[in-house]
C-alpha cells in the first residue's frame, strides 16, 4: 500500500490517535514512538488535514500574520478615517 493510499484510509478516529501519539510521544498502549514513527505520523496528519480540515484547523496554522509596518499603516488609516478633516465645518 502506498503512502497516499494509506492517507485515504485514515478515519477521523485514526487521525485523533495519530495526533495524540505525536503530542505525547507514545502510542495508546504506552509504547514510545521512534523518531521515524513520529515523522511518519506527522506527515500522515498533515496530509489528512489538507484534505479534511479547513486551513485554520490544520497543524501549524498561525493565522493572518502581518509584519509590523503593515499593522501600523492599517491603524493609521483607521485613525485618519475618523479624524476630523482640517479646514471643514460641521
LINPE-V689401 format. One record per pair of residues at least 12 apart in sequence whose C-alpha atoms are under 10 Angstrom apart, sorted by the first residue. I is the first residue (numbers start at 1). J is the second residue. If there is no record, write none. Layout:
BEGIN
i=I j=J
i=I j=J
END
This chain:
BEGIN
i=3 j=40
i=3 j=43
i=3 j=44
i=3 j=47
i=4 j=44
i=4 j=47
i=4 j=48
i=6 j=44
i=6 j=48
i=7 j=43
i=7 j=44
i=7 j=45
i=7 j=46
i=7 j=47
i=7 j=48
i=7 j=49
i=7 j=51
i=8 j=44
i=8 j=47
i=8 j=48
i=8 j=51
i=9 j=48
i=10 j=44
i=10 j=45
i=10 j=48
i=11 j=48
i=12 j=48
i=12 j=49
i=12 j=52
i=14 j=45
i=15 j=41
i=15 j=44
i=15 j=45
i=15 j=46
i=15 j=48
i=15 j=49
i=16 j=45
i=17 j=41
i=17 j=45
i=18 j=37
i=18 j=38
i=18 j=40
i=18 j=41
i=18 j=42
i=18 j=44
i=18 j=45
i=19 j=38
i=19 j=41
i=19 j=42
i=19 j=44
i=19 j=45
i=19 j=46
i=19 j=59
i=21 j=33
i=21 j=37
i=21 j=38
i=21 j=41
i=21 j=42
i=22 j=37
i=22 j=38
i=22 j=39
i=22 j=40
i=22 j=41
i=22 j=42
i=22 j=45
i=23 j=38
i=23 j=42
i=25 j=37
i=25 j=38
i=26 j=38
i=42 j=59
i=45 j=58
i=45 j=59
i=46 j=58
i=46 j=59
i=46 j=60
END
